[in-house]
Amino acid sequence: MLIKVYGSAVYGVDATTITVEVNIASGIGYHLVGLPDNAVKESSYRIAAALQNNKFKLPGKKIIINMAPADLRKEGSAYDLTFALGILAASNQIKAENISEYLIMGELSLDGSLQPIKGALPIAIQAKKEGFKGFILPEQNAREAGIVSGLEVYGVNNITQVIDFFNSGLELERTEINTREIFYDSLNDFDFDFADVKGQESIKRCMEIAAAGGHNIILIGPPGAGKTMLAKRLPSILPPMTLQEALETTKIHSVAGRIKENVGLMSHRPFRSPHHTISDVALVGGGAYPQPGEISLSHNGVLFLDELPEFKRGVLEVMRQPLEDREVTISRAKFTVTYPSSFMLVASMNPSPGGYFNDPDTPGTSSAYEMQRYLSKISGPLLDRIDIHIEVTPVPFEKLSEDRKGESSVEIRERVTVAREIQSNRFQDFDNIHYNAQMGPKQIREYCKLSDPSKKLLKTAMERLNLSARAYDRILKVSRTIADIEGAENILENHISEAIQYRSLDREGWLG
């Protein structure tokens, strides 16, 4: 007897429905076809034990399972439940008249309980698109899939629940999520707040500007100056995610299997901080069976690279194109996948290998030559994509011991959100430009016009501070953001002078 059951495979951030055809005929053997990988092939052992431990059996006949389309590679253990239900239905051990109305996925343990799967959200989106009535999957993934309205989502703990659902008509508990309510309820719940930061007012101002314009930023300072602490608080002042951005972000984390159990929609912007020993594949994504990398997991959020010069140069270089294109494409012989990667890059570094170069209170431990060699690990083209360079100095004891709390993230976030709305209105006619950091030369000429006094100030600063040509556009972009925060229509002299301060690495004595 031939039975068709439906599962799904995830490629990139989208799912493809897989038709699992189970045919049982006279003879003996278990044959699985349709380009399965080893994890899929090993399913027969898990299925046999799970059925036996739940008073069913693997029929002693010739079982042929075909996974169509047969030319797409199938991977992972999430097809166990699909196969098991197909085998039971094809061998008449259970009734399953309406099994084709449901998409079924789940990894089986030997006792018949279910383990979580990857990619539940994109699978649910595709199931709804293709008109399936419902989606049966492990309970741990049910809230994630329940985000999709118009699809019956059933989270189950054990194969017997699914068997009873089809065989005896016993009801399963449906997972229903009020996506908007969950999303808006947790928008302002943050573990880190700028109110905890003592002193560092100028750096906080700098972070506000970076958040308002979407500018990449590098923090330079000795150990213990507060670089990591400031970076961790940046997501709390970024504008709240839209529902569409939250869905995009959740989808990527779902594919990578990074969503915590019983969590539905991600309402906070991601903050990723990979270790400096990371490989280029782990950073940008890829592998034999491509998975999203750290830059995609930080999509719509922040990627923090602590101790930037310690990262391998090759790893940093592969990041250049995704920073520009805001997506990364991974090509293989038989397929190509594209992962979004629109993130804010925040980097930190010591000014020298010893960490204390240019610190007046500490004896120098590195020579100027050693410092130059250390800084040269960061290539010009990568530095070119970082708009703001700021020096972070240690906080004096008087500030640390103050009882007064600083300005909270919520207050700063309000100003950032207003500035972003100004930019959204400004760039509404451009498809790929939403905030100042994304401006190209054409937009800079149009929206960053300077008065004669401002031009004169910028010219003098570039000559006196020996600023490089690449600093010119960055200064204009940052000054446009400062003007937006203050609600000014035109860029004024004070906006230019403040933006000039944020180009530390272009000055003589840092990078030549």
Secondary structure, DSSP 8 states (H G I E B T S, - for coil): -EEEEEEEEEETTEEEEEEEEEEEESS-EEEEESSB-HHHHTHHHHHHHHHHTTT----SSEEEEEEESTTS-B-SSTTHHHHHHHHHHHTTSS--TTGGGEEE--EE-TTSBEE--S-HHHHHHHHHHTT-SEEEEEGGGHHHHTTSTTSEEEEESBHHHHHHHHHT-----B----HHHHHHHTTT--S--GGG--S-HHHHHHHHHHHHHT--EEEE--TTSSHHHHHHTGGGGS----HHHHHHHHHHHHHTT-S-TT-----S--EE---TT--HHHHHEETTTTEE-HHHHTTTSEEEESSGGGS-HHHHHTTHHHHHHSEEEEE-SS-EEEEE---EEEEEE-SSSSS-TT-TTS---S-HHHHHHHHTTS-HHHHTT--EEEE-----HHHHT-------HHHHHHHHHHHHHHHHHHTTT-SS--SGGG--HHHHHHH----HHHHHHHHHHHHHTT--THHHHHHHHHHHHHHHHTT-SS--HHHHHHHHHTBGGGSTTT--
